[in-house]
Amino acid sequence: MKRLEKKVAVIIGAGQSPGVGLGNGRATVLRFAQEGARILAVDRSLDAAEETCNIAREKYNALEIEPFCADVRKESDLMDAIAAAERKWGRIDVLHYNVGVSVAGKDANATDITEDAFDFITQVNLRGCVMACKHVLPVMRKQQSGVILTVSSVSAWQRYPWVTYKATKAAMIAYTKQLAIENAQYGIRANTILPGLIDTPMAVDTRAVSFGKPREEVVSERNARVPLRSRMGTAWDVANAAVFLASDEAGFVTGVELPVDGGALVNIVR
Ligand SMILES: NC(=O)c1ccc[n+]([C@@H]2O[C@H](COP(=O)([O-])OP(=O)(O)OC[C@H]3O[C@@H](n4cnc5c(N)ncnc54)[C@H](O)[C@@H]3O)[C@@H](O)[C@H]2O)c1
């Protein structure tokens, strides 16, 4: 028996940013496919979502997987994605909200932040998450079961220079806990994952391009900041945490924030 056998999962942010290696969203789709889930792979970039689906079919024995084009800044797109999954499979067991932007959204410190950057990042990181949940909750309440996973960040708790990413990721934790307690009576679990420094295209390649540094320099700077083995995590680490939280193994786990960070959050110097 696979760990997510036949579960229907809507994974939002299922493609990945350009660059070397594997992103968290794509790795999560691939692990969910390996574990037997049926997946709607949602992304603003249909090409990126299709690429994820092709890898899942060719290398990870995906049984049922479909790409879906949606921009999380539009509630109607999210509503359509949820409706498409329910129409196709008759239920939704897991909603995984992975989309998140920081540097690429022109985030800045407290004195340089612009209204446009703040609004854009908030729409993508937070409002999209809230709107996706708005539309999946009635489906899960009707079923009297379901799992919502949100991807926050250790930057919610650590010192972090840019204001909008910090504020939205912190808000996602509070929001997910509210979802957990308000929906416990319906058998719905809600948990959030807090990745630390992960070697993904979104984190490493975007910084290399934005700050005009070679990729290797960004990698070694980030590696040096990780307590566990002085090495960043990989997208598989985040995906494996998601598999656990989505599975029945976590059937009594709700309202938690799970750091996947190589010890970063216990390394706070006072
Ligand atoms: N890599 C790290 O070090 C790190 C650390 C902490 C948290 N995180 C979190 O992990 C998540 C990102 O992981 P990833 O590696 O999959 O990133 P990614 O950027 O590679 O993939 C995210 C996907 O979201 C899609 N997307 C962007 N804007 C969208 C929109 N408006 N509508 C729909 N789709 C959109 C992109 O096309 C992309 O395919 C984010 O939530 C990020 O904050 C990452």
The ligand as an SDF file (V2000), in Angstrom:
LIG
                    3D

 44 48  0  0  0  0  0  0  0  0999 V2000
   14.0470   27.4050   -1.4730 N   0  0  0  0  0  0  0  0  0  0  0  0
   14.1230   27.8770   -0.2770 C   0  0  0  0  0  0  0  0  0  0  0  0
   15.2100   28.0760    0.2830 O   0  0  0  0  0  0  0  0  0  0  0  0
   12.8490   28.2060    0.4600 C   0  0  0  0  0  0  0  0  0  0  0  0
   12.9430   28.5540    1.7990 C   0  0  0  0  0  0  0  0  0  0  0  0
   11.7890   28.8510    2.4940 C   0  0  0  0  0  0  0  0  0  0  0  0
   10.5540   28.7610    1.8610 C   0  0  0  0  0  0  0  0  0  0  0  0
   10.4950   28.4190    0.5580 N   0  0  0  0  0  0  0  0  0  0  0  0
    9.1700   28.3630   -0.0580 C   0  0  0  0  0  0  0  0  0  0  0  0
    9.0460   27.2910   -0.9670 O   0  0  0  0  0  0  0  0  0  0  0  0
    8.1020   27.6470   -1.9780 C   0  0  0  0  0  0  0  0  0  0  0  0
    8.6960   27.6630   -3.3690 C   0  0  0  0  0  0  0  0  0  0  0  0
    9.2870   26.5360   -3.6780 O   0  0  0  0  0  0  0  0  0  0  0  0
    9.6850   26.1770   -5.1680 P   0  0  0  0  0  0  0  0  0  0  0  0
   11.0980   25.7750   -5.0960 O   0  0  0  0  0  0  0  0  0  0  0  0
    8.6930   25.2150   -5.7350 O   0  0  0  0  0  0  0  0  0  0  0  0
    9.5700   27.5640   -5.9880 O   0  0  0  0  0  0  0  0  0  0  0  0
    9.4670   27.7950   -7.5570 P   0  0  0  0  0  0  0  0  0  0  0  0
    9.4750   29.2590   -7.7390 O   0  0  0  0  0  0  0  0  0  0  0  0
   10.4820   26.9800   -8.2780 O   0  0  0  0  0  0  0  0  0  0  0  0
    8.0550   27.1790   -7.9460 O   0  0  0  0  0  0  0  0  0  0  0  0
    6.8950   27.8330   -7.6630 C   0  0  0  0  0  0  0  0  0  0  0  0
    5.9940   27.7780   -8.8500 C   0  0  0  0  0  0  0  0  0  0  0  0
    4.9910   28.7480   -8.5740 O   0  0  0  0  0  0  0  0  0  0  0  0
    4.6090   29.3070   -9.8060 C   0  0  0  0  0  0  0  0  0  0  0  0
    3.9990   30.6090   -9.6170 N   0  0  0  0  0  0  0  0  0  0  0  0
    4.5980   31.7950   -9.3510 C   0  0  0  0  0  0  0  0  0  0  0  0
    3.6900   32.7710   -9.3160 N   0  0  0  0  0  0  0  0  0  0  0  0
    2.4910   32.1960   -9.5500 C   0  0  0  0  0  0  0  0  0  0  0  0
    1.1690   32.6770   -9.6500 C   0  0  0  0  0  0  0  0  0  0  0  0
    0.8860   34.0000   -9.5390 N   0  0  0  0  0  0  0  0  0  0  0  0
    0.1720   31.8050   -9.8830 N   0  0  0  0  0  0  0  0  0  0  0  0
    0.4270   30.4890  -10.0330 C   0  0  0  0  0  0  0  0  0  0  0  0
    1.6640   29.9700   -9.9730 N   0  0  0  0  0  0  0  0  0  0  0  0
    2.6890   30.8120   -9.7290 C   0  0  0  0  0  0  0  0  0  0  0  0
    5.8720   29.4200  -10.6210 C   0  0  0  0  0  0  0  0  0  0  0  0
    5.5710   29.4300  -12.0180 O   0  0  0  0  0  0  0  0  0  0  0  0
    6.6310   28.1720  -10.1980 C   0  0  0  0  0  0  0  0  0  0  0  0
    6.4540   27.1220  -11.1140 O   0  0  0  0  0  0  0  0  0  0  0  0
    7.6980   29.0840   -1.7160 C   0  0  0  0  0  0  0  0  0  0  0  0
    6.5010   29.1610   -1.0090 O   0  0  0  0  0  0  0  0  0  0  0  0
    8.8710   29.5880   -0.9050 C   0  0  0  0  0  0  0  0  0  0  0  0
    8.5580   30.7140   -0.1600 O   0  0  0  0  0  0  0  0  0  0  0  0
   11.6050   28.1380   -0.1550 C   0  0  0  0  0  0  0  0  0  0  0  0
  1  2  1  0
  2  3  2  0
  2  4  1  0
  4  5  1  0
  4 44  2  0
  5  6  2  0
  6  7  1  0
  7  8  2  0
  8  9  1  0
  8 44  1  0
  9 10  1  0
  9 42  1  0
 10 11  1  0
 11 12  1  0
 11 40  1  0
 12 13  1  0
 13 14  1  0
 14 15  2  0
 14 16  1  0
 14 17  1  0
 17 18  1  0
 18 19  2  0
 18 20  1  0
 18 21  1  0
 21 22  1  0
 22 23  1  0
 23 24  1  0
 23 38  1  0
 24 25  1  0
 25 26  1  0
 25 36  1  0
 26 27  1  0
 26 35  1  0
 27 28  2  0
 28 29  1  0
 29 30  1  0
 29 35  2  0
 30 31  1  0
 30 32  2  0
 32 33  1  0
 33 34  2  0
 34 35  1  0
 36 37  1  0
 36 38  1  0
 38 39  1  0
 40 41  1  0
 40 42  1  0
 42 43  1  0
M  CHG  2   8   1  16  -1
M  END
$$$$
